[in-house]
Amino acid sequence: MSKQIAVLGAGSWGSVLANVLTENGHHVTLWTRSAEQAAEMNTHHTNQKYVHDFEYESALTATTEMAQAIAGADMILLAIPTKGLRQVAHQLGQLLATMDIKPVITHVTKGLEQGTYKRPSEMIAEELPADHYQGITVLSGPSHAESVALHDMTAVTIAANDEQLAKDVQGLFMNQYFRAYTNNDVVGVEVAAALKNVIAIGSGILSGLGYKDNARAALITRGLAEIRRFGVSFGANPMTFIGLAGVGDLVVTATSQNSRNYRCGFQLGQGQSVAEIEANMGMVIEGLSTVKVAHEIAEKRHVSMPITDAIYKVVYEGQAITEVVTELMGREGTTEVE
């Protein structure tokens, strides 16, 4: 059955997911702050700043008016970077309080809030009136927007505390190239989604320094151990981290040129500064802020995260990358099973 869906955020992932939902026969309205971007989407069905040389479904419409986008919505998909999520959720909450709708809220944000250390679903719940939405779900997994746009076979996780809610959202996205599984571990899925960006920066650094497959495989594997330890300290299910939201998303993010976090790390390894990389990337690099939050939380909760700490030293303390690598490899031997 066709549903009315609003997608808030017209970057690469938000716009491509809006296109998937449109292809699936739903009525989708995409919200953006940029009038120029909305005009481009509606007139040319392109989004060149974020997804080059791709033509979107003509039935997909864009608007700069959030109230227009969410009018009558059965589901609202938030595709907003962590830094801007609370502001957009607050604006959405004010509108929902005046409307006679009760949509499902789904988000694809991958990060942790600086200062509060909140996960995206917690931020959203704090900003929306509880009686004006059905519940919150999170979509995550190994899914670069550029590949989904090309109909590359993709599998993701839909996590929610309410199993039926997860199944309802699962049905909206499923098609011949886009497969969704359900999961009830919201904490684990959100932690994995955030911290894989940190490990991806580390993987890129090694590649930028000239290290090969052995080094990256070691970093990814031990990085996954850090992510699991971090998540379990918050009550996450350890099995989540060997699933799509865990190892799946980590592998694709830490090995692909489509990953801006991997590219950021590569450029760091090549000697560029964080400021130069951010200026040239043109899109948010979530791992740069997440590594600070993860480092601070790990210190408070006494969670061992040597790779995350090493990347923090590079990004925020200016320590030489070669020194950090030497320190990591020179640590006292320990057991693999912790």
ABEGO torsion letter per residue (X at the ends): XBBBBBBBEABAAAAAAAAAAAAAGBBBBBBBABAAAAAAAAAAGBBAAABBGBBBBAABBBBABAAAAABGBABBBBBBBAAAAAAAAAAAAAAAAABBBBBBBBBABBBBBBGAGBBAAAAAAAABBAAABAEBBBBBEBBBAAAAAAGBBBBBBBBBABAAAAAAAAAAABBAABBBBBBABAAAAAAAAAAAAAAAAAAAAAAAAGBBAAAAAAAAAAAAAAAAAAAAAAGBBAAAAABAABAAAAAAAAABAABAAAAAAAAAAAGBBAAAAAAAAGBBBAAAAAAAAAAAAAAAAGBBBAAAAAAAAAAAAGBBAAAAAAAAAABBBBBABX
